Amino acid sequence: MSQHHPKQHPPQPADGEHAPRAGDRRGTDRRRVERRAPPPMWRRPWALVSYGVVGAFALVLLWNTATRRDEPQGARDEALVEKQPTTGTVVAADNPQATASGTEDAYGSAGFERLVVQGEGAVGKVVRTELYCEAPQNFTVIQGHTAPRSVASLIQEGRVPAARCRWGAPSEPRREEFLLIVPPDLVDEFSAAPVVQDNFVERRRVRAEVEWVGRSQTLALRTAGVFRGLVAQ
């Protein structure tokens, strides 16, 4: 006769206790805290950021090196310095056509433009015009170029006495810059011209005879002329 054994059940947890979860190594002891070893220095956040900065810097250096190889080499600084010629000013030949034409009027912007259009043919002409000039001062010339005899004869120690002027009256819609060379023996006559207000600036109103020089390399590519005396009013 077989014996009947009652089915055994696992022990039930007491009140206030919970059954342990499968795989939980702590069991019912919730006070146990798993501790892990700190990450190595090379895996910490600040180390990872440093890797990115160093990599970006290396890429910039590589890019700059590659682009510099492709760029043409510039001229050295000393090759860019322009030295003044050591030779003196060369005297240009006289223009017989200019001396034969006699004195003519060249007032205002129309007279100025006419002389400019004539170019080399106008060099040496004596014209009557009206200028508004500042006081004369020493103007440094550029040596080694060609200039009319009237200019070359007035150069002393690389300079000429000249006044910055405007060609034409203040009522002109367009006025040109003009450099008037004043010979030393005519300074007093130049100074006798009246001083007037020209656009709130005091200048001398000079109605004069002027020997046209034109645009000259000796005078730093300024359009110039030589003062020959005042025109009688």
HELIX and SHEET records of a PDB file:
HELIX    1   1 MET A   41  ARG A   43  5                                   3    
HELIX    2   2 PRO A   45  ASP A   70  1                                  26    
HELIX    3   3 ASP A   77  LEU A   80  1                                   4    
HELIX    4   4 PRO A   96  ALA A  100  1                                   5    
HELIX    5   5 GLY A  108  GLN A  118  1                                  11    
HELIX    6   6 GLY A  119  ALA A  122  5                                   4    
HELIX    7   7 ARG A  149  ALA A  152  1                                   4    
HELIX    8   8 PRO A  184  LEU A  186  5                                   3    
HELIX    9   9 VAL A  187  SER A  191  1                                   5    
SHEET    1   A 2 VAL A  90  VAL A  91  0                                        
SHEET    2   A 2 THR A 146  ALA A 147  1                                        
SHEET    1   B 4 GLU A 104  ASP A 105  0                                        
SHEET    2   B 4 VAL A 126  CYS A 133  1                                        
SHEET    3   B 4 ARG A 159  TRP A 167 -1                                        
SHEET    4   B 4 GLN A 137  THR A 140 -1                                        
SHEET    1   C 4 GLU A 104  ASP A 105  0                                        
SHEET    2   C 4 VAL A 126  CYS A 133  1                                        
SHEET    3   C 4 VAL A 201  SER A 216 -1                                        
SHEET    4   C 4 VAL A 195  ASP A 198 -1                                        
SHEET    1   D 5 GLU A 104  ASP A 105  0                                        
SHEET    2   D 5 VAL A 126  CYS A 133  1                                        
SHEET    3   D 5 ARG A 159  TRP A 167 -1                                        
SHEET    4   D 5 GLU A 176  ILE A 181 -1                                        
SHEET    5   D 5 ARG A 222  LEU A 230  1                                        
END                                                                             
